[in-house]
Amino acid sequence: MRHIAGALLLLTLTAPVAARQQAAPAPAVTQSPFTFSRAMIPMRDGVKLETVILTPRDAKGPLPILIQRTPYGIFDKAPATMPAAWAALAQDGYIFVFQSMRGRFGSEGAQFTLSTEIRDDATDEASDAADSIDWLLKNVPANNGRVGMWGVSYPGLAAGIALARPHPALKAVSPQAPWTDYFMHDDLHRYGAMRLTYAYDWLHLLQAEKTNEEPKYDSYDSYDWFLAAGSADDIERKYFKGRVPMFRAMIENPDNNDFWKKQRWAERLGKTTVPTLNVTGFWDQEDPWGAWEVHRKQQQNDPDNLSIMVAGPWNHGGWRGKGDMLGRIPIGSESGTQFREQIEAPFFRHWLHGTGAKPAFEAAMFQSGSWAWKRYDSWPPKRTVEKKLYLHADGKLAFTPATGAACRDYVSDPANPVPFRQRPISPTWGAPDWATWESDDQRFLGGRPDVLTYTSAPLNADMTVTGSVAATLMASTTGTDSDFVVKLIDVFPDNVEEPAENPKPGDYARSLNGYQLPIAMEIRRGRWLDGFEVSKPLVPKKVRAWDVPLHDRDHVFKRGHRIMVQIQSSWFPVIDRNPQRFVPNIYKAKPADYVKATQRVCTGSFIALPVAG
């Protein structure tokens, strides 16, 4: 099988990429649980797509078809044993189908475009899904005429986009960690700010060759590599040299113009007619936003309550594994296994087999902090009260507003940006660190003068935050452009764990005592405070409101824990550096444009928390 490493390991849990990983030899088996066949399925424009069909050997009667479409490659033979992530589904019986998207691996087509545009006058991912379903219904023996789609990440996007123009036989879809808006969030940007490392690595993987090609670095610490490489335009000219068209498109479209707006496929969703199981992780380091947006769009016209939202304490695709750990934090149960057995399998069983009850909830959350499943009749829940947690100039965090006018300041230096995780920073693929960085202990930033910290007193009772969290900063900069990053952090007490009786080197630092767990982190770029369509320079030293959405959460801050907020102006190299001198195209900034700026955070700044009553 073809190899793919690092962060794409999550796809091994849902797709045949698993067979490409170097793993311990599997026990010898006499026969796969599936028969294997391959087809080249013709699309309406004549392009044929490489497709693999896995049919259970013990099939009794017609079965539904469950499709996963992917750009990462597919099986070249039947798996020797039942993949653990399919086990709950397989008990009900499905014909599993995997297909390479056009332009990838064995599928025909020009270079893979990564386009998510819905085009009524031409082929797109929605039409390819519909054409594939139509062919499969007519050519795969013993199917029952019902089809489902599922997948994580790009396969999740492929499942979701099929909803924009669904085939009549498409009866259930589970878009897991898809994306809906390339510019606003997920994969390529966060509120317009370029996700530099991920865009570089991911787009290289998908467009440099027809098969997966991982980028190579000549520095051990990718922080050093990206710092030396310069602007995004410098990187493209030095390293990609036109081989990765989407990266060049990002550079030439720095604002939220029609190029990006055409990619917003979820806007084509009308009345919700296909049951949909939307899934994401609260600590998804790649696509934390898209599933929520699909659900929100579906809620606008969902008279039959067909759209479900599920989230938990998972990184990207973490629900496909055991889900018993959040980074170094034990959860206490296998939340991923529970999701697959108690939510995913019953969902597809009801809609594709016609047995079992229809799901009786709109949202199911594995709530962090309490580490327990919660089911909600509506999302966001109705019984919450907004409470504002104010940032005080003395570094305190409190539910009482600050009095008087006061600010704290720091100097942001693009030549010494704040790292997004502990250095040295490994590339996105090829090391396990990428998968868990959003839950990493934030104490690695302690002592940096360009990070402001605000901390509450220990809580005297549990506080449950359920719903949409947001920050408002009253802030200024001496520059004409700037970034502010806001982090909401749960600070554990110093006595969470007993010291080890026979500690090994490093155990003391790995303790959860005093752990600073990020609950939500986000960035806003100043050039777009007045709208994302047109960049505008900031007025130096002018204090104004910076709204920073921190997304949906379901978390319990436990009694004795403290709440912390951190503010910084760089998040490197996961986000590109803001030069802090306004230039019309930030990706083409010259070395002289990168200047120091003094940042001020002032009275009136707060975090809005939806607190359960």
C-alpha positions in Angstrom: 0.0 0.0 0.0 1.0 3.6 -0.5 2.5 5.4 2.6 1.1 8.4 4.3 2.3 9.5 7.8 1.8 11.9 10.7 -1.4 13.7 11.1 -3.1 11.7 8.4 -2.8 8.7 10.7 -6.3 9.6 11.8 -7.6 8.6 8.4 -6.3 5.1 9.0 -9.1 4.8 11.4 -11.8 5.4 8.8 -10.2 4.7 5.5 -7.8 2.2 3.9 -4.9 4.5 4.5 -4.3 2.3 7.6 -2.7 -0.4 5.5 0.1 2.0 4.5 1.3 2.5 8.1 4.3 0.6 9.5 2.6 -1.5 12.2 3.3 -4.7 14.1 2.6 -7.7 11.9 -1.0 -8.8 12.1 -1.8 -12.4 13.1 -2.1 -14.7 10.2 -5.6 -15.2 8.9 -6.9 -17.6 6.4 -9.4 -15.3 4.8 -10.4 -11.6 4.8 -13.9 -10.8 6.1 -14.5 -9.1 2.7 -14.4 -10.0 -0.9 -12.6 -7.4 -3.0 -13.4 -5.9 -6.4 -12.2 -2.9 -8.3 -14.0 -0.7 -10.8 -13.3 2.4 -12.8 -16.7 4.3 -12.5 -17.5 6.7 -15.3 -18.6 10.2 -14.4 -21.0 12.3 -16.6 -18.0 14.0 -18.4 -16.3 10.6 -19.1 -13.6 10.7 -16.4 -13.3 7.4 -14.6 -12.7 7.2 -10.9 -10.8 4.3 -9.2 -13.2 2.6 -6.8 -12.8 -0.4 -4.5 -15.8 -2.5 -3.3 -15.6 -4.6 -0.1 -18.5 -7.0 0.4 -18.9 -9.0 3.6 -18.3 -12.7 2.9 -21.0 -13.6 5.3 -23.6 -11.3 3.8 -27.2 -12.5 4.2 -29.6 -10.7 2.0 -29.3 -7.3 0.4 -27.1 -4.7 2.2 -26.8 -1.0 2.2 -23.8 0.7 0.6 -21.5 2.9 2.7 -19.2 5.1 0.6 -16.1 7.0 1.5 -14.5 9.3 -1.1 -10.9 10.4 -0.5 -7.8 12.0 -2.1 -5.4 10.0 0.1 -5.5 6.6 -1.7 -7.5 3.4 -1.3 -7.1 -0.3 -0.6 -5.2 -2.4 -3.1 -6.5 -5.6 -1.4 -9.1 -6.6 1.1 -8.0 -6.0 4.8 -6.8 -9.1 6.5 -8.9 -8.4 9.6 -11.9 -6.2 10.4 -10.7 -2.7 11.1 -11.5 -1.8 14.7 -13.1 1.5 13.7 -15.6 -0.3 11.5 -16.5 -3.1 13.9 -19.7 -1.6 15.3 -21.0 -0.8 11.8 -19.9 -4.1 10.4 -22.1 -6.0 12.8 -25.1 -4.6 11.0 -23.6 -5.4 7.6 -22.6 -2.9 4.9 -21.0 -3.0 1.4 -18.0 -0.7 2.0 -16.9 1.4 -1.0 -13.8 3.5 -1.2 -13.1 5.9 -4.1 -10.2 8.1 -5.1 -11.2 11.6 -6.1 -10.6 12.7 -9.6 -6.9 13.6 -10.3 -5.7 11.4 -7.4 -4.0 8.0 -7.5 -5.7 5.7 -10.0 -8.5 8.0 -10.8 -8.5 9.9 -14.1 -8.6 13.7 -14.3 -6.4 16.7 -14.4 -4.4 17.9 -11.3 -6.4 17.7 -8.1 -7.8 21.2 -7.6 -9.2 20.9 -4.0 -12.2 22.8 -5.3 -15.3 22.8 -3.1 -17.3 24.9 -5.5 -20.8 23.7 -6.5 -21.1 24.2 -10.3 -24.5 23.5 -11.9 -22.9 23.7 -15.4 -20.0 21.3 -14.8 -18.8 18.4 -12.7 -18.0 19.0 -9.0 -17.6 16.8 -5.9 -21.4 16.7 -5.5 -22.0 15.4 -9.0 -19.2 12.9 -8.8 -20.8 11.5 -5.6 -24.2 11.3 -7.3 -22.8 9.7 -10.4 -20.9 7.1 -8.3 -24.0 6.3 -6.3 -26.0 5.8 -9.4 -23.5 3.4 -10.9 -23.1 1.4 -7.7 -26.8 0.9 -7.3 -26.9 -0.6 -10.8 -23.8 -2.6 -10.8 -23.1 -3.9 -7.2 -24.9 -7.2 -6.5 -27.2 -7.6 -3.5 -27.5 -4.0 -2.5 -30.7 -2.8 -0.8 -31.0 0.5 -2.7 -30.0 2.6 0.3 -26.7 4.5 0.4 -24.8 6.3 3.1 -21.6 8.4 3.1 -19.1 9.0 5.8 -15.5 10.0 6.5 -13.2 12.2 8.5 -11.4 15.3 7.1 -11.4 15.3 3.3 -13.6 12.2 3.2 -15.8 14.1 5.6 -15.9 17.0 3.2 -16.8 14.7 0.4 -19.6 13.2 2.4 -21.0 16.6 3.4 -20.8 18.2 -0.1 -22.9 15.4 -1.5 -25.8 17.0 0.5 -25.7 20.0 -1.8 -27.1 17.9 -4.6 -28.0 14.5 -3.1 -28.8 11.4 -5.1 -32.3 10.1 -4.2 -30.8 6.9 -2.8 -28.6 8.9 -0.4 -30.4 8.1 2.9 -27.8 9.0 5.6 -24.6 11.1 5.7 -22.0 11.6 8.4 -19.6 14.5 7.6 -16.9 14.1 10.3 -14.5 17.1 10.6 -15.3 18.6 7.2 -14.8 22.2 6.3 -17.3 24.7 4.7 -15.3 27.9 4.2 -11.6 27.9 3.1 -11.1 31.5 4.1 -12.8 31.8 7.4 -11.7 28.7 9.1 -10.2 25.2 8.9 -7.2 23.9 7.0 -6.1 27.0 5.1 -7.1 30.0 7.4 -8.3 31.0 10.8 -10.5 34.1 10.3 -8.4 34.9 7.2 -5.0 34.5 8.8 -3.0 31.9 6.9 -2.4 28.5 8.6 1.1 28.5 7.3 2.5 25.2 8.3 -0.6 23.2 7.6 -1.2 24.9 4.2 2.4 24.3 3.2 2.5 20.6 4.2 -1.1 19.7 3.3 -1.2 21.4 -0.1 2.2 20.0 -0.9 0.9 16.5 -0.1 -2.1 16.8 -2.3 -0.9 18.8 -5.3 2.9 18.3 -5.8 2.3 14.8 -7.2 -0.7 12.6 -8.0 0.1 10.4 -5.1 1.0 11.6 -1.5 4.3 13.5 -1.4 5.4 14.8 2.0 7.5 17.9 2.1 11.0 17.8 3.4 12.7 20.4 5.7 16.4 21.1 6.0 16.0 22.4 9.6 15.3 20.1 12.6 13.0 22.8 14.1 10.3 23.9 11.6 10.1 27.1 13.6 13.6 28.0 12.3 12.8 26.8 8.8 9.7 29.0 8.4 11.3 32.0 10.1 14.2 31.9 7.7 12.0 31.2 4.7 10.3 34.6 4.8 6.8 35.5 3.6 4.4 33.1 2.0 5.3 34.5 -1.4 9.0 33.9 -0.7 8.2 30.3 0.3 6.2 29.6 -2.8 8.9 31.1 -5.1 11.7 29.3 -3.4 10.2 25.9 -2.8 6.9 25.2 -4.6 7.8 27.0 -7.8 4.3 26.7 -9.2 3.9 23.0 -8.4 1.1 23.7 -5.8 -1.5 25.9 -7.4 -3.7 26.3 -4.3 -0.8 27.8 -2.3 -0.3 30.4 -5.1 -4.0 31.0 -5.2 -3.9 31.8 -1.4 -1.2 34.4 -2.0 -3.0 36.0 -4.9 -6.3 36.2 -3.0 -5.4 37.6 0.4 -8.9 38.9 1.1 -12.3 37.2 1.2 -13.1 37.8 -2.4 -15.2 35.8 -4.9 -12.5 33.2 -5.3 -13.1 32.1 -1.7 -16.9 32.8 -1.6 -17.5 30.4 -4.5 -16.0 27.6 -2.4 -18.6 27.9 0.3 -20.5 24.8 -0.6 -22.7 24.7 2.6 -24.5 27.8 1.4 -26.1 25.5 -1.2 -27.8 23.4 1.5 -31.6 24.0 1.4 -34.2 22.1 3.3 -32.7 19.3 5.3 -33.9 16.1 3.6 -31.0 13.7 4.3 -30.4 12.6 7.9 -27.0 13.9 8.9 -24.7 13.0 11.7 -22.2 15.9 12.1 -19.1 15.1 14.2 -16.1 17.0 15.4 -13.7 17.3 18.2 -13.4 20.3 20.6 -9.6 19.9 20.3 -9.5 19.2 16.5 -6.2 20.7 15.3 -7.3 20.8 11.7 -11.0 21.1 11.1 -12.8 22.3 14.3 -15.4 24.5 12.7 -17.0 22.9 9.6 -19.2 20.4 11.3 -20.8 23.1 13.5 -21.4 25.2 10.4 -23.1 22.4 8.5 -25.4 21.8 11.5 -26.2 25.5 11.8 -27.1 25.7 8.2 -29.2 22.6 8.3 -31.0 23.9 11.4 -32.4 26.8 9.4 -34.7 24.5 7.6 -35.0 21.1 9.3 -38.7 20.5 10.0 -38.1 16.7 10.6 -35.2 17.1 12.9 -32.8 15.2 10.7 -29.5 17.0 11.6 -27.5 15.9 14.7 -24.4 17.4 16.2 -21.8 15.4 18.1 -18.6 16.6 19.7 -16.2 15.5 22.3 -12.7 15.9 23.8 -11.1 14.6 20.6 -8.3 15.8 18.3 -8.7 15.4 14.5 -10.4 12.0 14.1 -9.9 11.0 17.7 -13.4 9.6 17.9 -12.3 6.8 15.4 -9.9 5.4 18.1 -10.5 4.6 21.8 -10.9 8.3 22.8 -9.7 7.5 26.3 -7.1 10.3 26.5 -7.0 14.0 25.8 -3.3 14.4 25.1 -1.8 13.5 28.5 -5.1 13.7 30.3 -7.0 10.5 31.0 -10.7 10.7 30.2 -11.7 7.7 32.3 -13.7 5.9 29.5 -13.4 5.1 25.8 -15.4 7.9 24.5 -14.5 7.1 20.8 -15.6 3.5 21.2 -18.8 4.7 22.8 -19.5 7.1 20.0 -19.2 4.4 17.4 -21.2 1.9 19.2 -23.9 4.1 20.8 -24.4 6.9 18.2 -22.8 6.2 14.8 -23.9 2.6 14.4 -27.5 3.2 15.5 -27.7 6.2 13.3 -26.8 4.3 10.1 -28.7 1.2 11.3 -32.0 3.2 11.5 -31.7 5.1 8.2 -30.0 2.4 6.1 -31.3 -0.8 7.5 -34.7 0.5 8.7 -34.3 -1.0 12.2 -33.8 0.6 15.6 -35.1 3.9 16.9 -34.6 7.3 15.3 -32.1 9.3 17.4 -34.1 11.3 20.0 -31.6 14.2 20.5 -30.3 17.1 18.5 -26.9 17.2 20.1 -24.7 14.7 22.0 -21.6 16.0 23.7 -18.9 14.1 25.6 -18.5 17.0 28.0 -14.9 17.8 29.0 -14.1 18.3 32.7 -17.0 16.0 33.8 -15.9 13.5 31.2 -19.4 12.3 30.7 -21.9 12.1 27.8 -24.6 14.8 27.7 -27.6 14.8 25.3 -29.4 18.0 24.4 -32.8 18.6 22.8 -31.4 21.7 21.1 -28.1 23.3 20.5 -27.1 25.6 21.9 -29.0 24.6 25.0 -31.6 27.1 26.1 -30.9 27.2 29.8 -27.7 29.1 30.0 -26.8 32.6 31.2 -24.2 34.7 29.7 -21.5 35.8 32.2 -18.7 38.1 31.4 -15.2 37.3 32.8 -13.3 40.6 32.8 -9.6 41.1 32.2 -8.2 43.5 34.9 -5.0 45.5 34.5 -3.4 43.9 37.5 -3.6 40.5 35.8 -6.7 39.3 37.6 -9.7 37.7 35.9 -13.0 38.2 37.6 -16.8 38.4 37.0 -16.8 41.9 38.3 -15.9 44.7 35.8 -12.7 46.6 36.2 -13.0 50.2 37.3 -11.2 53.2 35.8 -9.1 53.2 32.6 -6.0 51.1 32.6 -4.0 49.0 30.1 -1.3 46.4 30.0 1.2 46.4 27.2 3.9 44.3 25.6 6.2 44.5 22.5 5.4 42.1 19.7 8.5 41.3 17.6 8.0 39.5 14.2 11.7 38.4 14.4 10.9 36.5 17.6 7.3 35.3 17.3 5.5 33.3 20.0 5.7 29.6 19.1 2.4 27.7 18.9 3.9 24.7 20.8 7.0 23.6 22.6 10.2 23.9 20.5 11.7 22.2 18.6 8.6 21.9 16.4 8.3 18.9 14.2 6.7 19.1 10.7 3.0 18.5 10.5 3.5 14.9 9.3 6.0 12.4 10.5 5.8 13.0 14.3 2.9 12.5 16.8 3.2 16.0 18.3 0.9 17.7 15.8 -2.1 15.6 16.7 -2.2 16.8 20.3 -0.8 20.3 20.4 -4.2 22.0 21.0 -4.4 20.3 24.4 -0.7 20.9 25.3 0.2 22.4 28.7 0.6 26.1 28.1 3.2 26.6 30.8 5.9 26.4 28.1 5.2 30.1 27.4 5.8 31.1 31.0 8.0 34.1 31.3 7.7 35.4 27.8 7.3 39.1 28.0 5.1 39.2 24.9 2.4 37.0 26.4 -0.1 38.6 28.8 -1.7 36.3 31.5 -4.9 36.9 33.5 -5.9 34.4 36.2 -9.0 34.0 38.3 -9.1 32.9 42.0 -9.8 29.2 42.5 -13.4 28.4 41.8 -15.5 27.6 44.9 -18.0 25.5 42.8 -18.1 23.7 39.5 -18.9 26.0 36.6 -20.3 24.5 33.4 -19.8 26.4 30.1 -22.1 25.1 27.4 -22.6 26.9 24.1 -20.8 29.6 22.1 -17.8 31.3 23.8 -16.4 34.7 22.6 -13.9 37.3 23.6 -13.9 41.0 23.2 -10.6 42.9 23.6 -10.4 46.6 23.9 -6.9 46.9 22.4 -4.6 49.0 20.4 -1.2 48.7 18.5 1.5 51.1 17.5 1.5 49.4 14.2 -0.8 49.7 11.2 -1.7 46.0 11.2 -1.6 43.4 14.0 -2.8 40.1 15.3 -4.3 39.2 18.7 -4.5 35.6 19.8 -6.8 34.8 22.8 -6.6 31.6 24.8 -9.1 30.4 27.4 -7.3 28.0 29.8 -8.4 25.6 32.6 -5.6 25.7 35.3 -5.5 22.5 37.3 -4.8 22.6 41.0 -1.3 21.6 42.2 -2.6 18.5 43.9 -4.3 16.6 41.1 -1.9 13.7 41.2 0.2 12.1 43.9 3.9 12.2 43.1 5.3 8.9 41.8 7.0 6.7 44.3 9.8 5.9 42.0 9.8 8.7 39.5 11.6 8.4 36.2 13.5 11.3 34.5 10.9 13.7 33.2 7.9 12.4 35.3 7.8 15.6 37.4 7.3 17.8 34.4 4.8 15.5 32.9 2.5 15.6 36.0 -1.0 17.1 35.6 -0.4 19.2 38.8 -0.8 22.8 37.7 -1.5 21.8 34.1 -2.8 24.6 31.9 -5.3 23.0 29.5 -6.4 25.2 26.6 -10.2 25.1 26.3 -10.4 27.5 23.3 -7.9 29.4 21.3 -8.4 31.8 18.3 -6.8 34.6 16.3 -8.1 37.9 14.8 -6.1 39.9 12.3 -6.5 43.7 12.5 -6.8 44.4 8.8 -10.2 42.7 8.7 -11.8 44.2 11.8 -14.2 46.2 9.5 -14.9 43.3 7.2 -13.1 40.4 5.6 -13.6 41.6 2.0 -11.3 44.5 2.0 -8.1 45.0 4.1 -7.7 48.2 5.9 -4.8 49.6 8.0 -5.3 50.2 11.7 -5.0 53.6 13.3 -1.9 53.4 15.5 -2.6 53.7 19.2 -6.4 53.8 18.8 -8.2 51.5 21.3 -11.0 49.6 19.6 -13.0 46.4 20.0 -11.5 43.2 18.7 -14.2 40.5 18.6 -12.6 37.0 18.8 -15.1 34.1 18.5 -14.0 31.1 20.5 -16.6 28.7 19.2 -18.9 26.1 20.8 -17.8 24.4 23.9 -19.1 22.0 26.6 -16.7 22.1 29.5 -16.8 22.0 33.3 -14.3 24.1 35.1 -14.1 22.1 38.3 -14.1 23.4 41.9 -10.6 24.4 42.9 -9.5 25.0 39.3 -8.7 28.5 38.1 -9.6 30.1 34.8 -6.8 31.8 32.8 -6.8 34.0 29.7 -3.6 34.5 27.7 -3.2 37.2 25.0 -0.4 37.3 22.5 0.2 38.7 18.9 1.9 35.8 17.1 1.2 32.0 16.9 4.1 30.8 14.8 4.5 29.0 12.5 1.0 27.5 12.6 -0.1 31.1 11.6 2.0 33.2 9.3 3.6 36.3 10.9 1.9 39.6 10.7 4.5 42.2 9.6 2.7 44.8 11.8 3.2 47.4 9.0 0.1 47.4 6.7 0.8 46.2 3.2 -2.0 45.6 0.6 -1.0 41.9 0.3 0.3 40.6 3.5 1.7 37.5 1.8 4.1 39.6 -0.2 5.5 41.6 2.7 9.1 42.6 2.3 11.7 42.2 5.1 11.6 45.9 5.9 7.8 45.6 6.5 8.3 43.3 9.6 8.5 45.8 12.5 8.1 45.7 16.3 4.9 47.1 17.7 3.6 47.8 21.2 0.3 46.1 21.9 -2.1 47.3 24.6 -5.0 45.5 26.2 -7.3 47.8 28.2 -10.2 48.0 30.6 -13.4 46.7 29.1 -11.9 43.5 27.7 -13.8 40.3 28.6 -14.7 36.7 27.8 -18.4 36.0 27.4 -19.2 32.5 28.8 -22.6 30.7 28.4 -22.9 29.3 31.9 -25.4 26.6 32.6 -28.0 27.6 35.2 
